[in-house]
Each structure stands twice: as structure tokens, then as C-alpha cells.
Amino acid sequence: ERVLDPSLQELLLLNPMAYIHHLRYAEILLTLGGIDKGGNADLVRTARKYFAHSLDLKPRGNLRALYGLLLCCAAAPKGQKTAAEVEELGACAQKKLLEEYGEAKATSMLDTVKAMSTALLS
């Protein structure tokens, strides 16, 4: 069993309003949880919560958290009682990603991001 370094959790306690600490912690949890078949669903679920909290702290320009949230939703086991909620969250993350790229006038990326996110969520 993999054990997280407690210093990561201490960073969150020392500065709970720093979105980047929540984001990095979520990325580590997602990596440890694995997004392939046989991954740890509890770690992915916890990572999803930290990505969402990072977005609460910094709602604009936080593309890493949006991509992470999208990956967590794609990795969620199908058929659970929260499947509809996860699908809604994934659709919301996709919408926000497209808005971010649209506002940045990155039209060349819009089609790529839309195709990638649609493939992940299907």
C-alpha cells in the first residue's frame, strides 16, 4: 500500500487558501489512484474533491484543475449510485474548459479539447 508523505497534508494546513497546494495534492492522489482499470476508486474520488476545491479557490485560469477533474470523472466506476452526479460534473468541467479556451481566443485548440473531452466522457 502506498502512503502519502504527511508534509503534503501539512502544506494544506499551513495555507488552506492556496489553490496550488490543493491542485498538486489532487494530482498526486490521482496518480496514486491510477486512472486505468483496477485503480483505487477511493483515491480518485478524493482527488476529485481536491480538484473541485482548487477550482473553488481559483475559478478562472485553472486549467490543470479542470483537466484533472475531467480525468477523475472519466476514471469513475460506472454503475455507482453517484454516476449521474459524476457525469454532470464531467460535463461541467468540459463546458468550463471550452469557455476558457474560447475566452483566450485559442480557436485552434477548441476542436481538439472538445474531441478529447468528449472521448474521455463517453
SULVEN-V612302 format. One record per run of one state. SS is the DSSP state (A for helix, B for strand, O for the rest). FROM is the first residue (numbers start at 1). TO is the last residue. If there is no record, write none. Layout:
BEGIN
ss-><SS;SS>
from-><FROM;FROM>
to-><TO;TO>
END
This chain:
BEGIN
ss-><O;A;O;A;O;A;O;A;O;A;O;A;O>
from-><1;6;15;19;34;41;58;63;76;83;104;107;122>
to-><5;14;18;33;40;57;62;75;82;103;106;121;122>
END
